[in-house]
Amino acid sequence: MDTSLDLFTQLRPRVLGVAYRMLGSMAEAEDVAQEVWLRWNGTDRDAIENAEAWLVATTTRIAIDELRMARRSREHYVGIWLPEPVLTDDASTPERLHEAASDLSVAFLAVLERLAPEARAAFLLHDVFDRDYPEIARILDKSEAACRQIVHRARTRLREERPLHAVPHRTHQQLLQAFTEALDKGDLKSMIALMDTSAQLIGDGGGFVSSFPRPMLGGARIAQLLFAPTLRRRTELRMVPAFINGRLGVLRYFGEHLDSAMSFDTDGERITQILVQRNPNKLARILAAQHPALR
């Protein structure tokens, strides 16, 4: 039993990594991990040749079912649905989530929402987790040819919809630091200069707090929106840099209240997109990480 538990504990980060990328919710990913543990604990492990392969396959199948159910509930979601952000500079974050930060970003997970559950699974298994087509075919109970076609179509769709620019982390950080410094100084002109003219802001309030029902377009408009609180609530506002889903982002506080987690996309020269998570249910994990007493 101890060996079984130790092995599962060792591989649990991979289980969470697959489930989180499939579902875009760490809370739901942890539920999947619990179900995987129950099945693992009730299985004859002497018949399992490769524990990691078994856990990845089981996680994927459960996550596909969970995603199908989540899709139905998300159809009635108030406003725009965005993934739950995860702090990746937190020591408690599963190490596997750090493996490919470009495939963990909030923007990337949001684009994955456009894929059907099996297409999402096939794409992630092959392009993110390096599983070969024979294994993917066994997991999805499809032919290898069908899996190749699914992954090809998923790649094509993601190329059309995901951010086009692969920006080095250092460049991204320098640009974001310049933007937050301008915001902290109340330098609206510099903020606007750092925004792409066709930038968009997407917010998720979940119906609990105010947010925009559709994307806000225009770099100047977005800069003015973010600048406004510095005039009204200057003494309360705190912008705290944090690594969110593998990339530098910003946590916005008013006093001790965590108002939002903001993720940024850039083209290396200007900010092209800001994803703002304001749903308090999706901020609870970050708040607990920032304030351990709340755990």
C-alpha positions as CSV (number, residue, x, y, z in Angstrom):
1,M,0.0,0.0,0.0
2,D,2.8,2.4,0.9
3,T,4.6,1.6,-2.4
4,S,1.3,2.2,-4.3
5,L,0.7,5.5,-2.5
6,D,4.3,6.6,-3.0
7,L,4.2,5.9,-6.7
8,F,0.9,7.7,-7.2
9,T,2.2,10.7,-5.2
10,Q,5.3,10.8,-7.4
11,L,3.1,10.8,-10.6
12,R,0.3,13.0,-9.3
13,P,1.8,16.2,-10.7
14,R,1.6,14.6,-14.2
15,V,-2.1,13.6,-13.5
16,L,-2.8,17.2,-12.5
17,G,-0.9,18.6,-15.5
18,V,-3.0,16.6,-17.9
19,A,-6.3,17.3,-16.1
20,Y,-5.7,21.0,-15.7
21,R,-4.9,21.5,-19.3
22,M,-7.9,19.5,-20.3
23,L,-10.4,21.4,-18.0
24,G,-8.8,24.8,-17.4
25,S,-9.7,24.5,-13.8
26,M,-7.4,23.4,-11.0
27,A,-10.4,22.6,-8.7
28,E,-11.8,20.3,-11.4
29,A,-8.4,18.9,-12.0
30,E,-8.0,17.9,-8.4
31,D,-11.4,16.2,-8.5
32,V,-10.2,14.2,-11.5
33,A,-7.0,13.3,-9.6
34,Q,-9.0,12.0,-6.7
35,E,-11.1,9.8,-9.0
36,V,-7.9,8.5,-10.7
37,W,-6.5,7.7,-7.2
38,L,-9.6,5.7,-6.4
39,R,-9.3,3.7,-9.6
40,W,-5.6,3.2,-9.1
41,N,-6.1,2.0,-5.6
42,G,-8.7,-0.5,-6.7
43,T,-6.7,-1.9,-9.7
44,D,-4.5,-4.9,-9.8
45,R,-1.2,-3.1,-10.3
46,D,0.7,-6.2,-11.1
47,A,-1.2,-6.2,-14.4
48,I,0.0,-2.6,-15.1
49,E,3.2,-2.5,-17.2
50,N,3.7,1.2,-17.1
51,A,2.2,3.2,-14.2
52,E,2.6,6.6,-15.8
53,A,1.0,5.5,-19.1
54,W,-1.9,4.0,-17.1
55,L,-2.4,7.1,-15.1
56,V,-2.2,9.4,-18.1
57,A,-4.8,7.3,-20.0
58,T,-7.1,7.1,-17.1
59,T,-6.8,10.8,-16.4
60,T,-7.5,11.6,-20.0
61,R,-10.6,9.5,-20.2
62,I,-12.1,10.9,-17.0
63,A,-11.2,14.4,-18.1
64,I,-12.9,14.0,-21.4
65,D,-16.1,13.0,-19.6
66,E,-15.8,15.8,-17.2
67,L,-15.2,18.3,-20.0
68,R,-18.3,17.2,-21.8
69,M,-20.3,17.9,-18.6
70,A,-18.5,21.1,-18.0
71,R,-19.3,22.3,-21.6
72,R,-23.0,22.0,-20.9
73,S,-22.7,24.1,-17.7
74,R,-20.5,26.6,-19.4
75,E,-23.2,27.2,-22.0
76,H,-25.1,29.0,-19.2
77,Y,-22.1,30.8,-17.7
78,V,-22.7,34.5,-17.2
79,G,-20.4,36.5,-19.4
80,I,-17.1,35.2,-20.9
81,W,-15.6,32.0,-19.4
82,L,-11.8,32.1,-18.8
83,P,-9.6,29.4,-17.2
84,E,-8.8,29.5,-13.5
85,P,-5.4,31.1,-13.2
86,V,-2.6,29.3,-11.3
87,L,0.4,30.8,-9.6
88,T,3.5,29.0,-11.0
89,D,6.0,30.7,-8.7
90,D,4.3,29.1,-5.7
91,A,6.3,26.2,-4.2
92,S,3.0,24.3,-3.8
93,T,2.3,24.2,-7.5
94,P,2.8,20.8,-9.0
95,E,6.2,20.8,-10.8
96,R,4.7,19.3,-14.0
97,L,2.8,22.5,-14.6
98,H,6.1,24.2,-15.3
99,E,7.1,21.8,-18.1
100,A,5.9,24.0,-21.0
101,A,4.8,27.4,-19.9
102,S,3.9,28.4,-23.5
103,D,1.3,25.5,-23.4
104,L,0.1,26.6,-20.0
105,S,-0.7,30.2,-20.5
106,V,-4.3,31.5,-19.8
107,A,-4.6,32.6,-23.4
108,F,-3.6,29.1,-24.7
109,L,-6.0,27.4,-22.4
110,A,-8.8,29.8,-23.5
111,V,-8.2,28.9,-27.1
112,L,-8.2,25.2,-26.3
113,E,-11.8,25.7,-25.2
114,R,-12.7,25.9,-28.9
115,L,-11.7,22.3,-29.4
116,A,-14.0,19.3,-28.9
117,P,-13.0,17.2,-25.8
118,E,-11.4,14.3,-27.8
119,A,-9.6,16.8,-30.1
120,R,-8.3,18.7,-27.1
121,A,-7.1,15.4,-25.5
122,A,-5.4,14.1,-28.7
123,F,-3.7,17.5,-29.3
124,L,-2.4,17.8,-25.7
125,L,-1.3,14.2,-25.5
126,H,0.7,14.4,-28.7
127,D,2.0,18.0,-28.8
128,V,2.4,18.8,-25.1
129,F,2.9,15.4,-23.4
130,D,4.8,13.7,-26.3
131,R,2.6,10.6,-26.5
132,D,2.9,8.7,-29.7
133,Y,-0.1,7.9,-32.0
134,P,-0.4,4.2,-31.0
135,E,-0.8,5.2,-27.4
136,I,-3.3,8.0,-28.2
137,A,-5.3,5.6,-30.3
138,R,-5.6,3.2,-27.4
139,I,-6.6,5.9,-25.0
140,L,-9.3,7.4,-27.3
141,D,-10.3,4.0,-28.7
142,K,-9.7,5.2,-32.3
143,S,-7.5,4.3,-35.2
144,E,-4.0,5.8,-35.4
145,A,-5.0,7.4,-38.7
146,A,-8.0,9.0,-37.1
147,C,-5.9,10.4,-34.3
148,R,-3.4,11.8,-36.7
149,Q,-6.2,13.6,-38.5
150,I,-7.7,14.9,-35.3
151,V,-4.4,16.3,-34.1
152,H,-3.7,17.9,-37.6
153,R,-7.1,19.6,-37.5
154,A,-6.6,20.8,-34.0
155,R,-3.2,22.3,-34.9
156,T,-4.7,24.1,-37.9
157,R,-7.4,25.6,-35.8
158,L,-5.1,26.6,-33.0
159,R,-2.7,28.3,-35.4
160,E,-5.6,30.3,-36.7
161,E,-6.8,31.4,-33.2
162,R,-3.9,31.3,-30.7
163,P,-1.4,34.2,-30.3
164,L,0.9,34.4,-33.3
165,H,4.1,35.6,-31.6
166,A,6.5,33.4,-29.7
167,V,8.0,36.1,-27.4
168,P,11.0,35.3,-25.2
169,H,10.2,35.3,-21.5
170,R,12.7,38.1,-20.8
171,T,11.2,40.3,-23.5
172,H,7.7,39.7,-22.1
173,Q,8.8,40.5,-18.6
174,Q,10.6,43.7,-19.6
175,L,7.5,44.9,-21.5
176,L,5.2,44.1,-18.7
177,Q,7.4,45.7,-16.1
178,A,7.5,48.9,-18.1
179,F,3.7,48.9,-18.3
180,T,3.2,48.3,-14.6
181,E,5.7,51.0,-13.8
182,A,3.8,53.4,-16.0
183,L,0.6,52.4,-14.3
184,D,2.1,52.8,-10.8
185,K,3.4,56.3,-11.8
186,G,0.0,57.3,-13.3
187,D,1.7,57.8,-16.7
188,L,-1.3,57.3,-19.0
189,K,0.7,58.4,-22.1
190,S,3.3,55.7,-21.6
191,M,0.6,53.1,-20.9
192,I,-1.1,53.9,-24.2
193,A,2.3,53.8,-26.0
194,L,2.9,50.2,-24.7
195,M,-0.5,49.0,-25.9
196,D,-1.1,47.7,-29.4
197,T,-3.8,49.9,-31.1
198,S,-5.9,46.8,-31.8
199,A,-5.4,45.2,-28.4
200,Q,-8.3,43.5,-26.6
201,L,-9.2,43.0,-23.0
202,I,-11.3,40.0,-22.0
203,G,-12.8,39.7,-18.5
204,D,-14.4,36.9,-16.5
205,G,-16.6,37.9,-13.6
206,G,-18.7,34.8,-13.5
207,G,-21.8,36.8,-12.7
208,F,-20.5,37.5,-9.2
209,V,-18.7,40.8,-10.0
210,S,-19.0,43.2,-12.9
211,S,-17.1,42.5,-16.1
212,F,-17.5,43.0,-19.8
213,P,-20.0,40.8,-21.6
214,R,-17.8,40.9,-24.7
215,P,-14.1,41.8,-25.4
216,M,-13.1,45.5,-25.1
217,L,-11.1,46.6,-28.2
218,G,-8.5,49.3,-28.6
219,G,-5.3,49.8,-26.7
220,A,-6.0,53.4,-25.7
221,R,-9.5,52.5,-24.3
222,I,-8.0,49.6,-22.3
223,A,-5.1,51.8,-20.9
224,Q,-7.7,54.4,-19.8
225,L,-9.8,51.7,-18.1
226,L,-6.8,50.4,-16.1
227,F,-5.6,53.9,-15.4
228,A,-9.0,55.2,-14.0
229,P,-8.7,53.5,-10.5
230,T,-5.3,55.2,-10.0
231,L,-7.3,58.5,-9.8
232,R,-10.2,57.3,-7.7
233,R,-8.6,54.8,-5.3
234,R,-4.9,55.6,-5.5
235,T,-4.1,54.8,-1.9
236,E,-5.8,51.4,-2.0
237,L,-4.5,50.1,-5.3
238,R,-1.6,47.6,-5.4
239,M,-0.3,45.9,-8.5
240,V,1.7,42.8,-7.5
241,P,3.8,41.1,-10.2
242,A,3.3,37.3,-10.1
243,F,4.0,34.4,-12.4
244,I,0.6,33.3,-13.6
245,N,0.4,30.1,-15.7
246,G,4.1,30.3,-16.4
247,R,4.3,33.9,-17.5
248,L,4.7,37.2,-15.6
249,G,1.3,38.8,-14.9
250,V,-0.2,41.1,-12.3
251,L,-2.4,40.6,-9.3
252,R,-4.5,43.7,-8.7
253,Y,-5.5,44.4,-5.1
254,F,-7.6,47.1,-3.5
255,G,-6.4,47.1,0.1
256,E,-6.3,43.4,1.1
257,H,-9.0,42.5,-1.4
258,L,-7.8,40.6,-4.5
259,D,-9.7,42.2,-7.3
260,S,-8.3,40.4,-10.3
261,A,-5.5,38.3,-11.8
262,M,-4.3,39.7,-15.1
263,S,-2.5,37.8,-17.8
264,F,-0.9,39.5,-20.8
265,D,0.0,38.6,-24.3
266,T,2.6,40.6,-26.3
267,D,4.1,40.7,-29.7
268,G,7.5,41.6,-28.2
269,E,7.0,45.3,-28.6
270,R,3.4,46.0,-27.3
271,I,0.7,44.4,-25.3
272,T,-1.8,42.7,-27.6
273,Q,-4.2,41.1,-25.1
274,I,-5.1,41.3,-21.5
275,L,-7.1,38.5,-19.8
276,V,-8.6,39.6,-16.5
277,Q,-10.0,37.0,-14.1
278,R,-12.3,38.6,-11.6
279,N,-14.5,35.6,-10.7
280,P,-13.9,35.2,-6.9
281,N,-14.3,31.4,-7.1
282,K,-11.5,31.3,-9.5
283,L,-9.3,33.6,-7.5
284,A,-9.7,31.7,-4.2
285,R,-6.6,29.5,-4.7
286,I,-4.4,32.5,-5.5
287,L,-5.7,34.4,-2.5
288,A,-4.9,31.4,-0.3
289,A,-1.4,31.1,-1.7
290,Q,-0.8,34.8,-1.1
291,H,-2.3,34.6,2.4
292,P,-1.4,31.1,3.8
293,A,-3.6,31.6,6.9
294,L,-6.6,31.4,4.6
295,R,-5.8,27.9,3.4
